[in-house]
Amino acid sequence: MTEALRAVIDFAFSDGFFFALNRIEAQTYLYSEPSMSLLRKLGFQDEGVRREVYYWKNQFHDMRCFSLLRRDWMDQPAPAHRR
């Protein structure tokens, strides 16, 4: 999953994408440790909890919000496939 998400981010921040993105957001369930770990590993910053932002099965749910800025992604040391 890390490699797949890294490829998507590379493309989203590339000059070949439809328009110049500056920010990517991701939301996870509050206690989804595998998802949060993956996002942190790729440089996403935890922005906190968005209260009752998601509606599912007749109930509102809180979600944890993460973001990644273009400059943060470009400043990271590139993995071998990005060089």
Number of C-alpha atoms within 10 A of each C-alpha: 8 10 11 9 13 16 13 11 16 16 13 19 21 15 11 9 11 10 10 12 13 13 14 14 12 16 20 17 15 16 10 11 11 9 16 21 12 14 21 14 11 16 16 21 18 16 12 12 16 14 11 11 11 13 10 7 6 6 8 12 15 16 20 19 19 20 17 20 16 18 11 13 19 12 8 10 9 10 9 6 8 9 6
